[in-house]
């Protein structure tokens, strides 16, 4: 058990270091939809990337995740309260939440049970938003290599839930009055090792390493070096955010 916990803590640490943060414009848009700004719930908060953004707009942010390792690696903030608990069983009072956010996590939930809890805790005029991002985009040559790495090299190690992200969350149930959001992108400037670190943070990459006992990033780095000749060169990287937004169907 100790070995498992050490491995999970290591993965959580990699997640913190290399996962991109979400654009300020996304949270500015979401807060504009809620009449009140008392309480936001960031569910499946991971390391709290969304939670600390929400704290700019809401007096209190309740950030929950079932992983103690993730919570231990979370960003601290005076307005954010972290809890280790399941998305389906929040310790929140009914009709108290102005905004629920789920970033890169709902595909791991018992979705129907989570929605029951979401409907219970949301205020009548509250908003729910769930989103995810997929494979980073750099340029045509690099994108083909990273796509092959995603689909073929670590492809067998993705869990079925990850396919929901590839489908842009269009196939998940969403029993709310849907609101059509604008498009949002995550944009970063990466060196080669930054991109490799991000790909290492993928759960499928971690499973590949654990099972095969080799690092697939070594071969990938060689492939990418043909198009990223100077590893210290900084390139623009982007991820399109797939997002669904809604309110209670009253």
C-alpha positions as CSV (number, residue, x, y, z in Angstrom):
1,X,0.0,0.0,0.0
2,X,2.9,2.4,0.8
3,X,4.4,1.8,-2.7
4,X,1.0,2.5,-4.3
5,X,0.6,5.8,-2.3
6,X,4.2,6.8,-3.2
7,X,3.5,6.2,-6.9
8,X,0.2,8.1,-6.8
9,X,1.8,11.0,-5.0
10,X,4.5,11.1,-7.6
11,X,1.9,11.2,-10.4
12,X,0.0,14.0,-8.6
13,X,3.2,16.0,-8.3
14,X,3.8,15.6,-12.1
15,X,0.2,16.6,-12.7
16,X,0.8,19.9,-10.7
17,X,4.0,20.7,-12.6
18,X,2.9,20.0,-16.2
19,X,-0.9,20.3,-16.5
20,X,-1.8,23.7,-18.1
21,X,-4.0,26.1,-16.2
22,X,-7.3,27.4,-17.6
23,X,-7.7,30.9,-19.2
24,X,-9.0,33.7,-17.0
25,X,-11.6,34.5,-19.7
26,X,-13.3,31.1,-19.0
27,X,-14.0,32.0,-15.3
28,X,-14.9,35.6,-16.1
29,X,-17.6,34.2,-18.5
30,X,-18.9,31.7,-16.0
31,X,-19.1,34.2,-13.1
32,X,-21.1,36.5,-15.4
33,X,-23.9,33.9,-15.6
34,X,-24.5,33.7,-11.8
35,X,-26.6,36.5,-10.2
36,X,-24.9,35.8,-6.8
37,X,-21.2,35.1,-5.9
38,X,-21.3,33.6,-2.5
39,X,-20.2,30.0,-3.1
40,X,-18.7,28.0,-5.9
41,X,-18.0,24.2,-5.9
42,X,-15.1,23.0,-7.9
43,X,-15.7,19.2,-8.0
44,X,-12.9,16.9,-8.8
45,X,-10.6,19.8,-8.2
46,X,-7.3,17.9,-8.5
47,X,-4.6,20.3,-7.6
48,X,-7.1,23.2,-7.3
49,X,-6.2,25.0,-10.6
50,X,-9.9,26.0,-11.2
51,X,-10.6,26.6,-7.5
52,X,-8.0,29.4,-7.1
53,X,-9.4,31.1,-10.3
54,X,-12.9,30.9,-8.9
55,X,-11.7,32.6,-5.7
56,X,-11.3,35.8,-7.7
57,X,-15.0,35.9,-8.2
58,X,-16.7,34.0,-5.3
59,X,-16.5,34.7,-1.6
60,X,-15.9,31.0,-0.9
61,X,-14.9,28.1,-3.0
62,X,-15.5,24.5,-1.9
63,X,-13.0,22.3,-3.7
64,X,-13.4,18.5,-3.4
65,X,-11.5,15.5,-4.8
66,X,-11.5,11.8,-3.8
67,X,-7.7,11.7,-4.0
68,X,-5.9,12.7,-0.8
69,X,-2.6,12.9,-2.9
70,X,-4.2,15.5,-5.2
71,X,-5.4,17.6,-2.3
72,X,-2.0,17.4,-0.6
73,X,-0.5,18.9,-3.8
74,X,-3.2,21.6,-4.2
75,X,-2.6,25.3,-4.3
76,X,-3.5,27.0,-1.0
77,X,-5.8,30.0,-0.9
78,X,-7.6,31.7,1.9
79,X,-11.0,31.5,0.2
80,X,-10.7,27.9,-0.9
81,X,-11.7,25.1,1.4
82,X,-10.4,21.7,0.3
83,X,-12.1,18.4,1.2
84,X,-11.3,14.8,0.3
85,X,-14.7,13.4,-0.7
86,X,-16.5,11.9,-3.6
87,X,-18.3,14.0,-6.2
88,X,-21.4,12.0,-5.7
89,X,-21.6,12.7,-2.0
90,X,-20.8,16.3,-1.3
91,X,-21.0,17.6,2.3
92,X,-22.8,20.8,1.0
93,X,-26.2,22.1,2.1
94,X,-29.0,22.1,-0.4
95,X,-29.6,25.2,-2.5
96,X,-26.4,26.9,-1.5
97,X,-24.1,26.8,-4.6
98,X,-24.0,29.5,-7.2
99,X,-21.7,27.8,-9.6
100,X,-20.5,24.2,-10.0
101,X,-17.4,23.5,-12.1
102,X,-16.0,20.2,-13.2
103,X,-12.7,20.5,-15.0
104,X,-11.2,17.4,-16.7
105,X,-13.0,15.1,-14.2
106,X,-16.6,14.3,-14.9
107,X,-15.8,11.2,-17.0
108,X,-14.5,9.6,-13.8
109,X,-17.8,10.2,-11.9
110,X,-20.8,8.1,-11.4
111,X,-22.4,10.7,-13.6
112,X,-26.1,10.2,-12.9
113,X,-25.5,10.1,-9.1
114,X,-23.3,13.2,-9.3
115,X,-26.1,15.1,-11.2
116,X,-28.5,14.3,-8.5
117,X,-26.2,15.9,-5.9
118,X,-25.6,18.8,-8.3
119,X,-29.3,19.5,-8.6
120,X,-29.7,19.3,-4.8
121,X,-26.9,21.8,-4.0
122,X,-27.4,24.3,-6.8
123,X,-29.4,27.5,-6.1
124,X,-32.4,27.9,-8.4
125,X,-30.5,30.3,-10.6
126,X,-27.2,28.5,-10.3
127,X,-25.0,27.4,-13.1
128,X,-23.1,24.1,-13.8
129,X,-20.2,23.9,-16.2
130,X,-18.2,20.8,-17.2
131,X,-15.2,20.9,-19.5
132,X,-12.1,19.1,-20.7
133,X,-9.2,19.5,-23.1
134,X,-7.6,16.9,-25.3
135,X,-4.3,16.7,-27.2
136,X,-2.0,19.7,-27.4
137,X,-1.6,21.4,-30.8
138,X,1.7,22.9,-31.9
139,X,2.0,22.4,-35.7
140,X,1.1,19.9,-38.4
141,X,4.3,17.8,-38.0
142,X,4.4,17.7,-34.2
143,X,0.7,17.2,-33.9
144,X,0.9,14.1,-36.0
145,X,3.6,12.6,-33.8
146,X,1.7,13.4,-30.5
147,X,-1.5,12.1,-32.0
148,X,0.2,8.8,-32.8
149,X,1.7,8.7,-29.3
150,X,-1.8,9.2,-27.9
151,X,-3.6,6.7,-30.2
152,X,-1.0,4.0,-30.7
153,X,1.9,4.1,-28.2
154,X,-0.2,4.6,-25.0
155,X,-3.6,4.0,-26.7
156,X,-4.1,0.5,-25.1
157,X,-3.6,2.1,-21.7
158,X,-6.4,4.6,-21.9
159,X,-9.5,3.7,-19.9
160,X,-12.9,3.8,-21.6
161,X,-13.8,7.0,-19.8
162,X,-11.1,8.9,-21.6
163,X,-12.9,8.4,-24.9
164,X,-15.5,10.8,-23.6
165,X,-12.9,13.5,-23.8
166,X,-12.0,12.6,-27.3
167,X,-15.7,13.0,-28.2
168,X,-15.7,16.5,-26.7
169,X,-18.1,15.5,-24.0
170,X,-20.9,15.5,-26.6
171,X,-22.0,12.0,-25.6
172,X,-22.3,12.5,-21.9
173,X,-25.8,13.1,-20.4
174,X,-26.4,16.7,-19.4
175,X,-29.9,17.1,-17.8
176,X,-29.8,20.9,-17.6
177,X,-31.1,23.8,-19.7
178,X,-28.1,24.2,-21.9
179,X,-26.4,27.5,-22.6
180,X,-24.2,27.9,-25.7
181,X,-20.8,29.2,-24.5
182,X,-18.2,30.9,-26.6
183,X,-15.0,29.0,-27.6
184,X,-12.1,28.9,-25.2
185,X,-8.5,27.9,-25.6
186,X,-5.7,27.1,-23.3
187,X,-2.5,28.7,-24.7
188,X,1.0,28.1,-23.4
189,X,4.6,28.6,-24.5
190,X,6.5,25.4,-24.1
191,X,10.1,24.2,-24.5
192,X,10.4,20.6,-25.7
193,X,10.8,19.2,-22.2
194,X,7.6,21.1,-21.1
195,X,5.6,19.3,-23.8
196,X,7.2,15.9,-22.8
197,X,6.4,16.6,-19.2
198,X,2.8,17.3,-20.1
199,X,2.5,14.0,-22.1
200,X,4.1,12.2,-19.1
201,X,1.3,13.5,-16.9
202,X,-1.2,11.5,-19.0
203,X,-2.7,8.6,-17.0
204,X,-2.1,6.3,-20.0
205,X,1.6,7.2,-20.1
206,X,1.9,6.5,-16.4
207,X,0.3,3.1,-16.8
208,X,2.5,2.3,-19.8
209,X,5.6,3.0,-17.7
210,X,4.3,1.0,-14.7
211,X,3.5,-2.0,-16.8
212,X,6.2,-2.0,-19.4
213,X,9.0,-0.7,-17.1
214,X,10.3,1.5,-20.0
215,X,9.8,5.2,-20.7
216,X,8.0,5.8,-24.0
217,X,9.0,9.5,-23.8
218,X,12.6,8.6,-24.7
219,X,11.6,7.4,-28.2
220,X,9.1,10.2,-28.5
221,X,11.7,12.8,-27.8
222,X,13.8,11.6,-30.6
223,X,10.9,11.7,-33.0
224,X,10.0,15.3,-32.0
225,X,13.5,16.5,-32.2
226,X,13.3,16.2,-36.0
227,X,10.9,19.1,-35.9
228,X,11.9,20.8,-32.6
229,X,15.6,20.9,-33.3
230,X,16.6,23.3,-30.5
231,X,15.0,21.8,-27.3
232,X,15.2,25.3,-25.7
233,X,13.2,26.9,-28.5
234,X,9.9,28.1,-27.2
235,X,6.8,27.2,-29.2
236,X,3.1,28.2,-28.9
237,X,1.0,25.3,-27.7
238,X,-2.8,25.3,-27.5
239,X,-5.7,23.1,-26.3
240,X,-9.3,23.7,-27.3
241,X,-11.7,23.4,-24.4
242,X,-14.8,21.2,-24.8
243,X,-17.3,22.7,-22.5
244,X,-21.0,22.3,-21.6
245,X,-22.9,24.9,-19.5
246,X,-26.4,24.8,-18.1
247,X,-28.8,25.7,-15.4
248,X,-31.6,23.8,-13.6
249,X,-34.5,22.8,-15.8
250,X,-37.3,24.3,-13.7
